[in-house]
Amino acid sequence: MAKVDIDDVRCGMRLAGDVCGRNGRKLLGAGTVLETGHLRVLRIWGVSAVDVAGGDGRDAACGEGEPEALAAARELAALRFALADRSHPAVEALYRFCLRELAREDRCPLPAPFPPASDASALPEAPDSPEALVAADPSLASFPDIYFRLQEAIADPGASAGRIAGIIGNDPGLSATLLRLANSPLYALSRPIDSLARGVMRIGAGELAQLALGVAVADRFRDIPACCLTMRQIWEHAVGCGVLARVLAAHVGGVSQERLFVAGLLHDLGRLVLLRRLPVHMARAMAMAREARLPVAAAERELLGFDHAAVGRALLAQWRLPQELADAVGGHHGQDAMALDACIVHVADMATVAAGYGSNGSPVAPPLDVAAWDALGLEPSVLPVALAQARRQVDDIVSGLLG
């Protein structure tokens, strides 16, 4: 008997034990020889793994790819997992998912090389702290007050959906983006939402305020120099991390899914500041990461003495945004003990880089912090299921954010 991830389960396998849904309902009995309809039922009910008689399913991990496709997939997967400890069950589950997905693609090109890293002595002088970097940019001095007005209205027990919708409606661009997101796969509602007031009632005022926060920040960073990354790459990675953090939050329980979506969306906020304020330094950091197979955060610390996570924390503190958001953004690389939100974002970020959703400039996924993974209390088989859910949502949400 062996436990097999749902994506590795194949027709003809025989169940070694009963399979039940999350509500305890028996879906399939022990001894069932799986057919296509059975697999569909298991996926519909969110089953992430089953016990099967016989082998462990590892030979199926790469799908039915041709040898050339598999070779290319293995080469790219080896690069992305260069720092990963594949002896950890969660990392191995993630590796097998990514290898299988890469093998299914038409081609798996290795990332184009960055220009060689320049001599560090040629770099302009940089601020000596994240706080100094943020303070030096007047355009970052304050955050749009619409978010704070929304929070004030939500805290008022007498506030109506119409009042909250009216606050959002004062910003036509924000209104349009929020409606696109409300009708995106992020919520997968049965009927379209055609007004902000209906969105407040269907999604919730607090959830819309969280989305408004993410949208307002995204709008602040549409002018990043394309020296290393495109805006599309940046926001595909950010949205991928946000969606995956939201999905993982649903499995963990006890945390706000919308807050985790925004935390994942903004986890690389500090990198956007660095790209705008210190583009030459960031070009060098990304080249260093590519040449030495390092996470970009490590190259940032070597060049600047701090990384983008610290810059993100400093910016959110200046804007007086919620402390739990600052802790999730500032702590997602595990320099210090991580709060649960930061643990979720850390795992989502690592998995998003490994799965190739957009790009954060790093050719390799950061190592998995084992303490962060343990804090989530999840089975490794949840990761492939969560990534498959996230993949179906990312493109539509990116289009909703960037317009």
matplotlib code that plots the C-alpha trace (Angstrom):
import matplotlib.pyplot as plt

x = [0.0, 1.2, -0.2, -0.3, -0.9, -4.2, -2.3, -0.3, -3.3, -4.1, -6.9, -6.4, -5.0, -6.8, -7.7, -6.2, -8.6, -11.9, -11.7, -13.8, -14.5, -13.7, -17.1, -16.5, -18.8, -17.5, -16.8, -15.2, -14.6, -11.5, -10.8, -12.2, -10.3, -10.2, -11.7, -12.0, -15.3, -13.7, -10.8, -13.3, -15.2, -12.0, -11.0, -14.4, -14.4, -10.9, -9.2, -5.4, -4.1, -5.3, -3.9, -3.4, -2.3, 1.1, 3.6, 3.9, 3.1, 6.5, 6.9, 3.9, 5.2, 6.4, 3.2, 3.5, 6.0, 8.4, 12.0, 13.2, 10.5, 11.3, 15.0, 14.3, 11.9, 14.4, 17.1, 14.8, 13.5, 17.1, 17.8, 14.7, 15.3, 19.1, 18.9, 16.1, 16.3, 14.4, 14.6, 11.8, 8.4, 6.9, 9.8, 9.6, 5.9, 6.4, 9.3, 7.2, 4.3, 6.6, 8.4, 5.2, 3.9, 7.1, 7.0, 3.5, 4.5, 5.5, 9.0, 11.0, 13.6, 16.1, 15.9, 17.8, 21.1, 21.3, 24.3, 27.4, 27.5, 29.4, 32.2, 30.7, 33.1, 31.3, 27.9, 26.6, 26.3, 23.1, 21.2, 22.4, 19.1, 15.6, 14.1, 16.5, 15.7, 12.0, 12.3, 14.4, 11.4, 8.8, 6.3, 6.2, 5.5, 1.8, -0.7, -4.0, -6.5, -9.4, -8.2, -8.4, -11.8, -13.0, -11.6, -13.4, -16.7, -16.3, -15.7, -19.1, -21.8, -24.4, -22.5, -24.5, -23.3, -24.2, -22.0, -19.0, -19.7, -19.9, -16.4, -15.0, -17.0, -15.2, -12.2, -13.4, -10.2, -10.3, -14.0, -13.4, -10.5, -12.4, -15.3, -13.0, -11.5, -14.9, -15.9, -12.6, -11.8, -10.6, -14.2, -15.9, -19.3, -22.4, -23.7, -21.8, -21.5, -22.6, -22.4, -20.1, -23.0, -23.7, -20.0, -20.0, -23.0, -21.7, -18.0, -18.0, -16.9, -13.7, -12.7, -13.2, -11.2, -8.3, -8.6, -8.7, -5.4, -3.7, -5.1, -4.0, -0.4, -0.3, -1.4, 1.6, 4.1, 3.2, 6.4, 9.1, 12.1, 12.2, 15.9, 15.6, 11.9, 8.7, 5.7, 3.8, 6.5, 6.5, 2.7, 2.3, 4.7, 3.0, -0.5, 0.6, 2.0, -1.2, -3.5, -1.5, -1.3, -5.1, -5.5, -3.1, -4.9, -8.1, -6.4, -4.7, -7.8, -8.1, -6.6, -8.1, -7.9, -8.2, -5.5, -3.2, -4.0, -3.0, 0.1, 1.2, 0.4, 2.6, 5.3, 7.8, 6.7, 10.2, 11.7, 9.5, 11.0, 14.5, 13.9, 12.6, 15.1, 18.2, 17.9, 21.6, 22.0, 19.1, 20.4, 23.7, 21.9, 19.8, 23.0, 24.7, 21.8, 21.8, 25.6, 25.9, 22.4, 21.4, 18.0, 17.9, 17.3, 20.7, 22.4, 20.5, 21.8, 25.3, 25.2, 23.1, 23.2, 19.4, 16.9, 13.5, 11.6, 13.1, 12.3, 8.7, 8.3, 9.7, 7.3, 4.2, 5.3, 5.6, 2.1, 0.8, -0.8, -1.8, 1.0, 0.1, 0.6, 3.9, 5.0, 4.0, 5.7, 8.8, 9.2, 8.5, 12.2, 12.6, 15.4, 13.6, 10.9, 7.9, 4.3, 1.8, 0.9, 4.6, 5.0, 2.1, 3.6, 7.1, 5.7, 3.6, 6.6, 8.9, 6.3, 5.5, 9.1, 9.5, 6.4, 7.5, 4.6, 6.0, 9.4, 10.9, 14.3, 15.6, 16.4, 16.2, 13.5, 14.5, 15.1, 12.0, 12.1, 11.1, 9.8, 7.5, 6.2, 5.6, 3.7, 1.1, 0.3, -0.4, 0.2, 2.8, 0.1, -1.8, 0.9, 0.3, -3.5, -3.1, -0.8, -3.2, -6.0, -3.8, -2.7, -6.2, -6.7, -3.5, -3.8, -7.3, -6.4, -3.3, -5.3, -7.8, -5.1, -3.1, -6.2]
y = [0.0, 3.5, 7.1, 8.6, 12.3, 12.7, 14.1, 10.8, 8.5, 6.6, 4.5, 0.9, 1.6, -0.2, 1.6, 0.1, 1.8, 3.8, 7.4, 10.0, 13.6, 16.4, 16.1, 12.4, 11.1, 7.9, 8.5, 5.2, 2.0, -0.1, -2.4, -0.1, -0.2, 3.4, 4.6, 8.0, 8.8, 7.9, 10.3, 13.1, 12.5, 12.6, 15.9, 17.5, 16.6, 18.0, 14.7, 15.4, 11.8, 8.2, 4.9, 2.5, -1.1, -1.8, 0.8, 4.4, 6.0, 7.7, 6.4, 8.4, 11.6, 13.0, 12.1, 10.7, 13.2, 12.3, 11.7, 15.1, 17.0, 15.1, 15.8, 19.6, 19.5, 17.8, 20.4, 23.3, 21.6, 20.9, 24.7, 25.8, 23.2, 23.7, 24.9, 22.6, 19.7, 17.1, 14.7, 16.8, 15.3, 18.7, 19.7, 16.3, 16.6, 20.1, 18.9, 16.1, 18.4, 21.0, 18.3, 16.8, 20.3, 21.2, 17.9, 18.6, 21.9, 22.2, 23.3, 24.0, 26.6, 27.6, 31.2, 33.6, 34.6, 38.1, 40.3, 39.4, 40.9, 44.2, 45.2, 46.2, 49.1, 50.7, 50.8, 54.2, 54.7, 53.4, 54.3, 52.4, 51.2, 50.3, 53.3, 55.7, 54.2, 54.7, 58.2, 59.3, 58.8, 61.6, 59.7, 57.0, 59.5, 58.6, 56.0, 56.7, 57.6, 55.6, 52.5, 54.2, 55.7, 52.2, 50.8, 53.6, 52.8, 49.1, 49.7, 51.6, 49.1, 51.4, 51.6, 50.3, 48.5, 51.6, 53.8, 51.6, 51.2, 55.0, 55.4, 53.0, 54.7, 57.9, 56.3, 55.1, 53.2, 51.4, 50.6, 49.0, 46.9, 45.7, 44.7, 42.8, 40.9, 40.2, 38.5, 36.7, 33.0, 34.4, 34.1, 31.9, 33.2, 31.6, 35.0, 38.1, 41.0, 44.1, 46.8, 47.6, 47.5, 43.9, 43.1, 44.4, 42.1, 39.1, 39.2, 41.2, 44.7, 43.6, 41.5, 44.2, 46.6, 44.1, 43.9, 47.7, 47.8, 45.4, 47.3, 50.7, 49.4, 47.8, 51.1, 52.8, 50.6, 50.7, 52.6, 50.1, 50.3, 47.1, 46.7, 43.1, 42.1, 43.1, 44.3, 41.3, 38.9, 40.8, 40.8, 37.2, 36.1, 38.4, 37.2, 33.6, 34.0, 35.8, 33.2, 30.3, 32.0, 32.3, 28.6, 27.5, 29.7, 27.9, 24.5, 25.9, 27.5, 30.2, 32.9, 35.5, 34.3, 37.8, 39.1, 36.3, 37.0, 40.7, 39.6, 37.3, 39.9, 42.5, 40.1, 41.6, 45.2, 46.1, 44.7, 47.1, 50.0, 48.7, 48.3, 51.9, 53.5, 51.3, 49.8, 49.4, 47.6, 45.3, 44.4, 43.4, 41.4, 39.5, 38.8, 37.6, 35.3, 33.9, 33.2, 31.8, 30.2, 32.2, 33.6, 37.3, 38.2, 36.8, 38.8, 41.9, 41.4, 41.0, 44.2, 46.4, 44.9, 44.4, 42.8, 43.6, 42.1, 44.6, 47.4, 46.2, 46.2, 49.7, 51.0, 49.4, 50.9, 54.3, 54.0, 52.8, 49.7, 46.8, 45.2, 41.7, 42.6, 44.3, 41.1, 38.8, 40.9, 41.6, 38.1, 35.9, 35.0, 33.7, 35.9, 35.9, 33.8, 34.0, 34.6, 32.2, 34.7, 35.0, 31.2, 30.8, 33.5, 31.9, 28.6, 30.2, 32.3, 29.2, 27.2, 30.0, 30.4, 26.7, 26.5, 29.3, 31.7, 34.9, 35.8, 37.6, 37.7, 34.6, 31.4, 29.2, 28.8, 29.8, 26.9, 25.8, 26.8, 23.6, 25.4, 27.5, 24.4, 22.6, 25.6, 25.1, 21.6, 20.4, 17.2, 17.5, 16.3, 19.6, 21.5, 20.1, 20.4, 24.1, 24.9, 23.4, 25.5, 28.6, 28.1, 28.3, 31.7, 33.7, 34.9, 36.3, 38.0, 39.6, 40.9, 42.3, 44.1, 45.5, 46.2]
z = [0.0, -0.8, -0.7, -4.2, -5.0, -6.9, -10.0, -10.1, -9.8, -13.0, -14.3, -13.4, -9.9, -7.1, -3.9, -0.8, 1.6, 1.6, 0.3, 2.2, 1.5, 3.9, 5.4, 6.2, 3.4, 1.8, -1.9, -3.0, -1.2, -0.7, -3.6, -6.3, -9.6, -10.6, -13.9, -15.5, -13.7, -10.3, -10.9, -11.7, -8.5, -6.4, -7.9, -7.6, -3.8, -3.4, -2.5, -2.6, -2.2, -2.0, -0.8, -3.6, -3.7, -5.2, -6.3, -5.1, -8.4, -8.9, -12.4, -13.4, -12.0, -15.4, -17.4, -20.9, -22.3, -25.1, -24.1, -25.5, -23.6, -20.4, -20.7, -21.2, -18.3, -16.0, -16.9, -16.1, -12.9, -11.8, -12.1, -10.2, -7.4, -7.2, -3.6, -2.6, -0.2, -2.1, 0.8, 2.4, 1.4, 0.6, -1.7, -3.4, -4.0, -5.4, -7.6, -9.1, -9.8, -11.5, -13.5, -14.7, -15.7, -17.6, -19.4, -20.7, -22.2, -25.9, -24.9, -21.8, -22.6, -20.0, -18.9, -21.1, -19.5, -17.9, -18.8, -16.7, -13.2, -13.3, -11.0, -7.6, -7.3, -10.3, -8.6, -7.4, -3.7, -2.2, 1.0, 4.0, 5.3, 4.0, 5.9, 4.2, 0.8, 1.3, 2.8, -0.2, -2.6, -2.1, -4.3, -1.6, 1.2, 1.7, 0.8, -0.9, 1.8, 0.2, 2.0, 5.4, 4.6, 3.7, 7.0, 8.9, 7.2, 7.8, 11.5, 11.7, 12.5, 10.8, 7.5, 4.5, 1.4, -0.5, 1.6, 1.2, -2.5, -2.7, -1.2, -3.8, -6.6, -6.0, -7.8, -11.2, -11.9, -8.6, -9.1, -12.5, -11.3, -8.2, -10.4, -12.7, -9.8, -8.2, -11.5, -11.9, -11.0, -7.6, -6.4, -9.1, -8.3, -10.0, -11.2, -12.4, -10.0, -11.9, -9.1, -6.3, -3.8, -4.9, -4.6, -1.0, -0.2, -2.1, -1.2, 2.0, 2.8, 4.6, 1.7, -0.8, 1.4, 1.3, -2.5, -2.7, -0.7, -3.2, -6.2, -4.8, -4.3, -7.7, -9.3, -7.6, -9.4, -13.1, -14.1, -13.2, -15.6, -17.7, -17.2, -15.9, -15.7, -17.4, -15.5, -16.7, -15.2, -11.9, -11.5, -12.7, -9.9, -7.4, -8.3, -8.4, -4.8, -3.7, -5.1, -3.8, -0.3, -0.4, -1.3, 1.3, 3.9, 3.2, 3.9, 7.1, 8.5, 11.1, 8.9, 6.5, 3.0, 1.6, 3.9, 2.7, -0.9, -0.4, 1.6, -1.2, -3.8, -2.0, -0.8, -3.3, -2.8, -1.6, -4.8, -6.8, -4.8, -5.4, -9.2, -9.3, -7.0, -7.6, -11.0, -11.6, -8.2, -9.0, -12.5, -10.8, -8.0, -10.6, -12.6, -9.5, -8.7, -12.2, -12.3, -8.7, -8.6, -5.6, -4.6, -5.5, -1.9, -1.0, -3.7, -2.5, 1.0, -0.2, -2.3, 0.0, 3.4, 3.3, 1.0, -0.6, 2.3, 4.7, 2.2, 2.0, 5.7, 5.9, 3.3, 4.8, 8.2, 6.7, 5.2, 8.6, 7.0, 9.3, 11.3, 10.3, 6.7, 7.3, 9.3, 6.4, 3.8, 5.9, 7.3, 4.3, 3.8, 7.3, 8.6, 12.0, 13.6, 11.3, 12.1, 10.6, 7.7, 6.9, 6.9, 4.4, 2.2, 2.4, 1.2, -1.5, -2.7, -2.9, -4.7, -7.1, -8.2, -8.5, -10.7, -12.9, -12.4, -13.8, -12.5, -9.5, -11.2, -9.5, -11.5, -8.4, -5.8, -2.3, 0.1, 2.0, 5.7, 7.4, 10.5, 8.3, 6.5, 9.8, 11.2, 8.4, 9.5, 6.0, 4.1, 1.3, -1.2, -0.6, -2.5, -6.0, -5.6, -4.4, -7.4, -9.9, -8.4, -8.5, -12.1, -13.4, -11.8, -12.4, -16.0, -15.5, -12.2, -13.7, -16.6, -14.0, -12.1, -15.1, -17.2]

ax = plt.figure().add_subplot(projection="3d")
ax.plot(x, y, z, "-o")
ax.set_aspect("equal")
plt.show()
